[in-house]
Amino acid sequence: MTLEVIAPGPFTTIQDLGRPGRAALGVGASGAADPTALRLANRALGNPEESAALEVTLGGLTLHSHIAVYAVVTGAPAPITVNGRAEPSYAPFFIPKGAEVRLATPPTGLRSYLAVRGGIETPPVLGSRSTDTLARLGTSLTPGTILPVGPPPTTSLTIDVLPVRPPPAGDLHLRVLLGPRADWFTEDALRTLLSEPYEVTTQIDRVGMRLNGPPLARARTDELPSEGMVTGALQVPPSGTPVLFLADHPLTGGYPVIAVVATADIGRAAQARPGQKLRFHT
C-alpha cells in the first residue's frame, strides 16, 4: 500500500490541515497553503477532510504506484498523465498497480493537491503529517521516498467531477481586515494599500511572499516589541513594502502588521505566482 517518489519536482511536500494550538511550544500550525483545495480533494475521494495529500508546487512530480488506487488533483490544474494517458484535474481517476503518474506545470496557480483514496500515512509529528519548512518538521520528499497509503474509507466513491475553481491568471482580489497596527501608518498609506496593486516577487515560499508596490509610510517610527503573527498577516518592514505571511510563517515578528487577509481568501493568495498582482479590499 505505497507510492514511490521518482521525482519530487521543484517542491513537493506532504500536507494535511496542520497542527494548530501548539504555538506555546514554538510550533506553528503549518498545513496546506490552500486548505480549501485540500478539503475538496479529500471530499471527492471519501477521505476525512484532514487526510494528508501531496502539495505540488509548479508540477514536475513523478510517482510510481505500488497499488491500485483512486486519486484526484485540485488547486492549480496541473496536467496529469497515468502511464502516458491524460487524466483531467478536478475529477477522480484510477491509477493501476505499477503505473507511473506525472504532473506537469499548471497553466495558472502555484500549488496543486494530489490526494489518493485512503490518504498519505507517513508518521505524524505532533499530531500532523504536514511538512513545516520553517520548523523543519515532517517527511522530506526525495527520489526513492516511499509513501504509505492508508486503507480506503468505507464510504463509496460516488463523485464523477468536482466544481472547477482554478486559480485566476489575472489580478487577485483579496479581502483584508485592517490592523492590528494600522494606526502605525499614515492615512495615505492605508488608502494606498486599498487602492494600488502589489506585485508578487520571486521571493516566495511556504513562509510567505514579498510584494512590490508603493511603499507604505509609517506615522510612528519607534520600535515595536515582537508580537504574535498569524497566517495572512501583511507585515511591513522598513522598506515600506509588505510581506504576506503564509502557512509556515514565524510565530512572532517585530514589524507592524497593517492588515490581515481574510481567512477565506488565504488559500487564493497562496496560489499567486511571481509577477501576479494582488489587490486588497476591506
N, C-alpha and C positions, 0 to 999 in steps of 0.2 A: 504494500500500500504506500508507494513512494513515487515522487517525481525527482528527476535529477537535473540540476542546472548544468547546461552545456556552455552557455554564455549569458552573463547577467545583464549585458547591455551597458549603457552609460551609467545607470544607477538603478538598481532594483533592491527593494527591502521587503521584509515581512511586516505587515501592519494589521492590527485589529483596532478596536476602539480605545486602546490606550490603558494607562494605569493612573487614573485620576485619584486625588486625595492623598498623595504621598509627598507633597511639597515640603512638609516638615522634615522629611528625610533627605531633602535636596534633590528629589527626583521629580521631573515634570511629567505631565500626562502623556505626551507624545501621541501615538496613534496615527491613523490615516490622515494625511493632509487634506483630503477631500472625503470626509466621513459619509456624506450623502451618497457618493458613488460606491463606497464600500458596502453600505447598508443595502443599496439597491441590488448589487451583485449577489449578496447573500440571500436576500429575499427571493430572487429569481431561482435559486437552486434549492430552496427549502432549508438553508442553513440558519442557525441563530444569527441575529444581526451582528453579534460581537465576534463571529468566527474570523480567523486570520486568513488573509489573502496576500497576493503579491502586488506591491505598488511599484509600477514600472515607469521610469522617467524617460520619455522620448524613445520608447520602444527598444529594439535591439535584444530582447530576451529570447533565448532558445532553451527549451526544455525537452527532456526525454521522459516519456511516461512509462513507468513500470506497471501501471494498472490501467484498466478501462474505467473512465470516469467522465462525468459531465462537467463542463466549465462554462464560464461567461466572462466577457470583458465589458467593463463600464468605464466611466470617466472619459479621458481622452480616447477617441475612437481609433485605436491602433489597428491597422490591417492585420488579420490573423490567418495563418495557414496551419493545417494539420496534415502532415505528410505531403505538403505542397498544394493541398486543396484549400481554397479560400473559404473562410467562415466569417459571418457577419459579427460586428460588435452589437451589444445590447440585445443579444438573443442567445439562449443556451445552445451549446453544441457538444457533440460527443467526441471524446478522444479515445481511440482504441489502444489497447495494451501494446507497448512497443513503439508508439507513434512519436514523431518529432513535432513540437509545437513552436511556432515562431511568431513574434510580434514585431511589426515594422514601426517606423516613425509615424505617429498620428498626424493628420493634416492640421488639426487645431488642438489646443490644450497641451498640457505638460505631463500629466500623470494618468496612466491607465491602471485599472484594477482587474487583475486576473484572479478570479475565485474558482475553486473546484468544489464539487459536492462532497461534503464531509469536512472541508476546511483544512488549512495547513496546521499541523500539530507538532511544531517544534517545541522544545521545553520552554515553559513560561518562566519569566523572570519578574519577580514582584507582582505576580498575578496577571501578566500580559505577555504576549509573544511579540509585541511591537519592537521594532528597532528604533532606539533613541540615539540619533547620531551625535548629540551633544554630550549625553551621559555615557555613551558607548555601551548601551545595553542591547541585548538581543543577539540574534544569529546573523553573522555576516555571510553574504552570498558570493561565492567564487565558483569557477568551473569545477564541477565534481561534487558540489554540495548536494546532499540527499535531503529531500523534504518529505517527512512523513505526512500522510493524508489520513484524516480521521474516518471512522465508519460513516456511511451515508445516513442521513436523517431518515426517520420513519415516515415523514410526510412524502407524498408523491410529487413528482416533477410535473407540474401542470401548465407552466407559463411558456408560451412559444416565443413571444417577443416582448421587449420592455419599451416603455416610453423613452424615446431617444432625446436626450438633452446634452448634445455635445457642447463643449466649451466654445464660445464665440471667438472668431478671429479678430474682430474689431475691438473698440474700446469696451472696457468692463466697467459697469456702473455698480458701485458698492455703497451700501448704507453704512453710516457711522453714527456713533454716539459721541458727542464732544466730551472731553475730559479724560482723565481726572485732573490734568494740569493745563486745561485750555486757558486758564487765567494767567498763565505764564507767557502768553503770546499776545501780540497786538491784535486789534480788531481787523486790521488789514490782513494779517496772517490767516485769521480764521476765514475771512472772505476768500482769500486766495486758495486755501485748501478745498473749499467747497465750490470753486468755480473753474479752476485751472486743472488740466490733465497732468498726471505724473507718470513718467515712463518707467517701466521695469528695466533695470540694468542687467548686465550679465552676472552681477554679484547676487546670486540666488541659490538657495538650498532649502533643506527642510527646516532650518533655524529661522530663516526669514529672507526678505528681499530688500535690497537698497533701491530707492526710487530716485529719479532725476526730474527736476522741475524747479519752479520758482522757490527760492529759499523762504522759509517761514520765520519772520522776525520775532524775537522774544521781547516781551515787555519787562521781564525780570532777568537779570544776568547773574544772580547769586547761585551758589552751588545747591543742588538738590540731593539730600541723602538718598541712598539706594532704597528702592521700594519695590513691592511685588509687581511682576509683569504677567500679562495674560495673552493667550493666543488672539491675534487680531490687533494688538496694540500698535499704534503709529507713534513710535518713539522718534524724537527729533534731536540728533546730535549737534555739536557746534557748527557743522556745515550748513545747517538750516534745512536740509532736505531729509524727508522722513525715511525711516526703516520700518517695514511692516513685518511683525513677528508672526511666524507660522508654528507648526505643531511642536517642533523641538526647541522652542525659544528658551532663553535663560529665565530663571525664576525671579531674578531681581535685576534692576537697572538703575543707573543714576542720572539718565537724561529724561527730561519731561515728556510725558505722553499727551499729545494734543487731542487724540481721538482714538476710538476703538471700533474696528469693523464689526458690524452686527454678526452674531453667531451664525445666522442662517446664510450669510454671504461669505464666510471664511473659506469654504470649500471652493467656491468660484474664484476667489482671489488666489488660491493655491494652484489653480490651473493656468495662471497668466504666464506667458512666455516673455523672455527678454525682447524688448522693442515694443511690446504691447502697452497701451496706455490705460491707466486707472483713473476713474472719475468718482469722487466721493460726494455723497449727499446725506443730509440728515433726514 
